[in-house]
Amino acid sequence: MFPELAAHKRPLKIWSAASSSGQEPYSIAMSVLETQMKSLVYSVVYTLPQPIYRKLC
């Protein structure tokens, strides 16, 4: 998958939604690095789950 994305010559932006412990974005980054494609420019962004607290009256 990464060689096809690198052929477009645009930076690759990957978003890992609601990563609880940080393992998901780390795994994604390692997968990209394992391809050894030095021409691939990428960034991995992740968000942490934010609990919603509601005050009951």
C-alpha positions as CSV (number, residue, x, y, z in Angstrom):
1,M,0.0,0.0,0.0
2,F,2.8,2.5,0.9
3,P,4.6,2.2,-2.5
4,E,1.4,3.2,-4.3
5,L,0.9,6.2,-2.0
6,A,4.5,7.3,-2.4
7,A,4.0,7.4,-6.2
8,H,1.7,10.3,-5.8
9,K,4.6,12.4,-4.5
10,R,2.5,14.1,-1.8
11,P,3.0,14.0,2.0
12,L,1.0,11.2,3.6
13,K,-1.0,12.2,6.7
14,I,-2.3,9.4,8.9
15,W,-4.7,9.9,11.7
16,S,-5.2,7.3,14.4
17,A,-8.4,8.1,16.2
18,A,-8.9,7.4,19.9
19,S,-5.6,5.7,20.7
20,S,-5.8,4.7,24.3
21,S,-2.2,3.8,25.0
22,G,-0.3,5.1,22.0
23,Q,0.4,1.7,20.6
24,E,-1.7,2.3,17.5
25,P,0.2,5.3,16.1
26,Y,3.5,3.7,17.0
27,S,2.6,0.5,15.0
28,I,1.6,2.7,12.1
29,A,4.9,4.6,12.1
30,M,6.8,1.3,12.4
31,S,4.9,-0.1,9.4
32,V,5.9,2.9,7.3
33,L,9.5,2.7,8.5
34,E,9.7,-1.0,7.6
35,T,9.0,-0.2,4.0
36,Q,12.4,1.6,3.9
37,M,11.0,4.1,1.5
38,K,13.1,7.2,2.1
39,S,11.2,9.3,-0.4
40,L,7.9,8.9,1.5
41,V,7.1,11.9,3.6
42,Y,4.5,11.2,6.3
43,S,3.2,12.2,9.6
44,V,1.2,10.2,12.1
45,V,-1.3,12.2,14.3
46,Y,-3.3,10.6,17.1
47,T,-6.0,11.7,19.4
48,L,-6.7,10.5,22.9
49,P,-10.2,9.7,24.0
50,Q,-11.7,12.5,26.0
51,P,-14.3,11.4,28.5
52,I,-17.4,13.6,28.6
53,Y,-18.4,14.5,32.1
54,R,-21.9,15.8,32.7
55,K,-23.0,17.4,35.9
56,L,-26.5,16.2,36.8
57,C,-28.6,18.8,38.6
